[in-house]
């Protein structure tokens, strides 16, 4: 969370969400809270995939790719506790499999990338009630695409709030959308090849100028420059080998220390 005292853990196999308290020295205490998701009557099994806090630290949201739900919790940072919200979740279309989500910079909109449906869904988010309402679903694939469909993976908003990026495994490209900051809706801006195989995860540096893309099955990390005006990605020619890269995190300079590598 924004105070650095609580970490959320989504457990894909067991289908639950847990919270862990962080000590001031960075060590972790035992989990003090969890929510076990149910197996539904149609034998849909839970697969908690991703969780994050809202910008104002009032709520936590979690994607369950197995139940086709985005679950909502109220968060009490002072007492480091979570409680199921009312409404407790929003359902997506069956077998869309919401995988990752992110918020607009003002917190009024939420975006979820759907692993199986190859799409991104935009929601309005009520910052008082925690209620999500769908406003748009848009494909992550190029128009008329006839190749291997595959699945989606990562979803990241550019620091400017003007562009939203998602990765497609199969086509091995990144989709870029322009974000209407007033309505929250998305407009396709283009696709860029990741220069490798199985584009799983990527990361944008804190300045918003650079992107690193991990190609999991070709064992490479490829660097791209981001055009601040258009969102377009241009390969820099820098590529490094790395076994099965699947996640990227950029650390602010003020958090670095001599002991951190």
C-alpha positions as CSV (number, residue, x, y, z in Angstrom):
1,X,0.0,0.0,0.0
2,X,1.1,3.7,-0.2
3,X,2.2,3.6,3.4
4,X,4.6,0.7,2.8
5,X,3.1,-1.3,5.7
6,X,0.9,-3.9,3.9
7,X,1.6,-6.2,1.0
8,X,-1.1,-8.2,-0.9
9,X,-0.4,-11.7,-2.2
10,X,-2.7,-13.4,-4.7
11,X,-2.4,-17.2,-4.7
12,X,-3.3,-18.5,-8.2
13,X,-3.3,-22.3,-7.3
14,X,-5.2,-22.1,-4.0
15,X,-7.5,-19.3,-5.1
16,X,-7.1,-16.9,-2.2
17,X,-5.9,-13.4,-1.4
18,X,-3.7,-12.7,1.6
19,X,-2.2,-9.7,3.3
20,X,1.2,-9.5,5.0
21,X,2.5,-6.8,7.3
22,X,5.9,-5.2,6.3
23,X,8.2,-4.2,9.1
24,X,10.3,-1.0,8.9
25,X,13.4,-3.0,8.1
26,X,11.7,-4.6,5.1
27,X,11.1,-8.0,6.7
28,X,7.7,-9.7,6.5
29,X,5.5,-10.8,9.3
30,X,3.2,-13.8,9.0
31,X,-0.1,-13.4,7.1
32,X,-2.8,-12.0,9.3
33,X,-5.7,-12.0,6.9
34,X,-6.9,-14.0,3.9
35,X,-10.0,-14.4,1.8
36,X,-10.6,-17.9,0.2
37,X,-12.6,-17.6,-3.0
38,X,-15.3,-20.2,-3.7
39,X,-15.6,-22.9,-6.4
40,X,-18.9,-22.0,-8.2
41,X,-21.7,-24.4,-8.9
42,X,-20.6,-24.7,-12.6
43,X,-17.2,-26.0,-11.2
44,X,-15.5,-22.7,-12.0
45,X,-12.4,-22.8,-9.7
46,X,-10.9,-19.7,-8.2
47,X,-7.5,-18.4,-9.5
48,X,-6.6,-15.2,-7.8
49,X,-4.1,-13.6,-10.2
50,X,-3.4,-10.0,-9.3
51,X,-4.1,-7.5,-6.5
52,X,-3.4,-3.8,-5.9
53,X,-4.4,-0.9,-3.7
54,X,-6.2,2.2,-4.9
55,X,-4.2,5.5,-5.0
56,X,-6.0,6.9,-2.0
57,X,-5.4,3.7,0.0
58,X,-9.1,3.3,0.8
59,X,-9.6,0.1,-1.2
60,X,-7.9,-3.0,-2.6
61,X,-8.9,-4.8,-5.8
62,X,-8.1,-8.3,-6.9
63,X,-8.5,-10.1,-10.2
64,X,-9.8,-13.7,-10.1
65,X,-9.1,-15.2,-13.5
66,X,-11.0,-18.4,-12.6
67,X,-14.2,-16.9,-11.4
68,X,-14.3,-14.0,-13.9
69,X,-14.5,-11.5,-11.1
70,X,-12.8,-8.4,-9.8
71,X,-13.1,-8.4,-6.0
72,X,-13.2,-5.2,-4.0
73,X,-12.1,-4.7,-0.3
74,X,-12.1,-1.8,2.0
75,X,-8.7,-1.1,3.5
76,X,-8.0,0.3,6.9
77,X,-4.3,1.4,6.8
78,X,-4.3,2.5,10.4
79,X,-5.3,-0.9,11.7
80,X,-3.7,-2.8,8.7
81,X,-7.0,-4.6,8.0
82,X,-9.1,-5.5,5.0
83,X,-12.9,-6.2,4.8
84,X,-15.0,-7.4,2.0
85,X,-16.7,-4.4,0.3
86,X,-20.4,-4.0,-0.5
87,X,-20.6,-4.6,-3.5
88,X,-18.0,-7.3,-3.0
89,X,-17.1,-7.8,-6.7
90,X,-18.0,-7.1,-10.3
91,X,-18.4,-10.0,-12.8
92,X,-16.9,-9.9,-16.2
93,X,-18.2,-11.8,-19.2
94,X,-17.8,-15.6,-18.7
95,X,-14.3,-17.0,-19.6
96,X,-12.8,-13.6,-20.1
97,X,-10.3,-14.3,-17.3
98,X,-9.4,-10.9,-15.9
99,X,-5.6,-11.1,-15.2
100,X,-4.1,-7.7,-14.2
101,X,-5.6,-4.3,-13.5
102,X,-4.5,-0.7,-13.1
103,X,-6.0,2.7,-12.3
104,X,-6.1,6.0,-14.0
105,X,-4.0,8.7,-12.3
106,X,-7.0,10.4,-10.8
107,X,-8.4,7.0,-9.5
108,X,-11.8,7.4,-11.3
109,X,-11.2,4.6,-13.8
110,X,-10.0,1.1,-13.6
111,X,-8.6,-1.0,-16.5
112,X,-8.4,-4.8,-16.5
113,X,-6.7,-7.0,-19.2
114,X,-8.5,-10.2,-20.0
115,X,-6.2,-13.1,-20.5
116,X,-8.5,-15.4,-22.5
117,X,-10.7,-12.9,-24.3
118,X,-7.7,-10.9,-25.6
119,X,-9.3,-7.6,-24.5
120,X,-9.1,-4.7,-22.1
121,X,-12.2,-3.6,-20.1
122,X,-12.5,-0.1,-18.8
123,X,-14.6,0.6,-15.6
124,X,-15.7,3.7,-13.9
125,X,-14.7,3.5,-10.2
126,X,-16.7,5.1,-7.4
127,X,-14.0,6.3,-4.9
128,X,-16.6,6.5,-2.1
129,X,-18.5,3.2,-2.5
130,X,-15.8,1.1,-4.3
131,X,-18.3,0.2,-7.0
132,X,-17.1,-0.7,-10.5
133,X,-19.2,-0.2,-13.7
134,X,-18.1,-1.3,-17.1
135,X,-17.9,1.5,-19.7
136,X,-16.0,-0.2,-22.6
137,X,-14.3,-3.4,-23.7
138,X,-11.8,-3.2,-26.5
139,X,-9.7,-5.9,-28.3
140,X,-5.9,-6.2,-27.8
141,X,-5.4,-7.7,-31.2
142,X,-4.7,-5.8,-34.5
143,X,-7.8,-5.4,-36.7
144,X,-8.2,-8.5,-39.0
145,X,-5.6,-10.5,-37.1
146,X,-5.6,-14.2,-38.3
147,X,-2.5,-15.6,-36.6
148,X,-2.1,-17.4,-33.3
149,X,-4.4,-15.9,-30.7
150,X,-2.5,-16.9,-27.5
151,X,-3.3,-14.9,-24.3
152,X,-2.7,-11.5,-22.8
153,X,-0.3,-10.8,-19.9
154,X,0.7,-7.4,-18.5
155,X,-1.1,-4.1,-18.3
156,X,0.6,-0.8,-17.4
157,X,-0.5,2.9,-17.6
158,X,2.1,5.4,-18.7
159,X,3.2,7.8,-15.9
160,X,1.6,10.6,-17.9
161,X,-1.8,8.8,-17.8
162,X,-2.2,9.4,-21.5
163,X,-1.3,5.9,-22.7
164,X,-2.2,2.3,-21.7
165,X,-0.1,-0.6,-22.8
166,X,-0.9,-4.4,-22.8
167,X,1.1,-7.4,-23.9
168,X,-0.1,-10.2,-26.2
169,X,1.4,-13.7,-26.0
170,X,1.0,-15.4,-29.3
171,X,1.1,-12.4,-31.5
172,X,4.1,-11.3,-29.4
173,X,3.3,-7.6,-29.5
174,X,2.3,-4.8,-27.3
175,X,-0.9,-2.9,-27.8
176,X,-1.0,0.9,-27.1
177,X,-4.2,2.8,-26.4
178,X,-4.8,6.5,-26.1
179,X,-6.6,7.3,-22.8
180,X,-9.4,9.9,-22.8
181,X,-8.7,11.3,-19.3
182,X,-12.2,12.8,-19.0
183,X,-14.3,9.8,-20.1
184,X,-11.9,7.1,-19.3
185,X,-12.4,5.4,-22.7
186,X,-9.6,3.9,-24.8
187,X,-8.7,4.4,-28.5
188,X,-6.3,2.0,-30.3
189,X,-3.0,3.8,-31.0
190,X,-1.1,0.8,-32.5
191,X,0.9,-2.4,-32.0
192,X,4.6,-3.0,-31.6
193,X,6.5,-6.3,-32.0
194,X,8.4,-7.2,-28.8
195,X,11.3,-8.6,-30.9
196,X,11.0,-12.1,-29.3
197,X,8.8,-14.9,-28.3
198,X,6.1,-15.0,-25.6
199,X,5.8,-11.4,-24.6
200,X,4.8,-11.8,-21.0
201,X,5.8,-8.8,-18.9
202,X,7.2,-5.3,-19.4
203,X,8.0,-2.3,-17.3
204,X,8.1,1.5,-17.8
205,X,10.8,3.5,-16.0
206,X,9.7,6.3,-13.6
207,X,10.5,9.1,-16.1
208,X,8.2,7.5,-18.7
209,X,10.9,7.6,-21.4
210,X,11.9,3.9,-21.5
211,X,10.3,0.5,-21.6
212,X,11.8,-2.9,-20.9
213,X,10.0,-5.9,-22.4
214,X,10.6,-9.5,-21.4
215,X,10.3,-12.3,-24.0
216,X,9.9,-15.3,-21.7
217,X,10.4,-18.1,-24.3
218,X,13.3,-16.5,-26.2
219,X,15.1,-15.5,-23.0
220,X,15.6,-11.8,-23.9
221,X,15.0,-8.3,-22.5
222,X,14.5,-5.7,-25.2
223,X,14.6,-1.9,-24.6
224,X,12.3,0.6,-26.3
225,X,12.1,4.4,-26.3
226,X,8.6,5.9,-25.6
227,X,7.4,8.9,-27.6
228,X,5.9,11.2,-25.0
229,X,3.5,12.7,-27.5
230,X,2.2,9.7,-29.4
231,X,3.0,6.8,-27.1
232,X,4.8,5.0,-30.0
233,X,7.6,2.5,-29.1
234,X,10.9,2.5,-30.9
235,X,13.5,-0.2,-30.3
236,X,16.8,1.2,-29.2
237,X,18.8,-1.7,-30.4
238,X,19.7,-2.7,-26.8
239,X,18.9,-6.3,-26.0
240,X,20.2,-8.6,-23.3
241,X,19.9,-12.3,-22.6
242,X,18.0,-13.3,-19.4
243,X,16.4,-16.7,-18.7
244,X,12.6,-16.5,-18.8
245,X,12.0,-12.9,-17.8
246,X,8.5,-12.6,-16.3
247,X,8.4,-9.4,-14.2
248,X,9.9,-5.9,-14.0
249,X,10.0,-3.4,-11.1
250,X,11.6,0.0,-11.2
251,X,12.9,1.3,-7.8
252,X,12.8,5.0,-7.0
253,X,16.3,6.4,-6.4
254,X,15.4,7.5,-2.9
255,X,14.7,3.9,-2.0
256,X,18.0,2.5,-3.2
257,X,20.7,1.7,-0.7
258,X,24.2,0.2,-0.7
259,X,22.7,-3.1,0.3
260,X,20.2,-3.2,-2.6
261,X,21.3,-4.8,-5.9
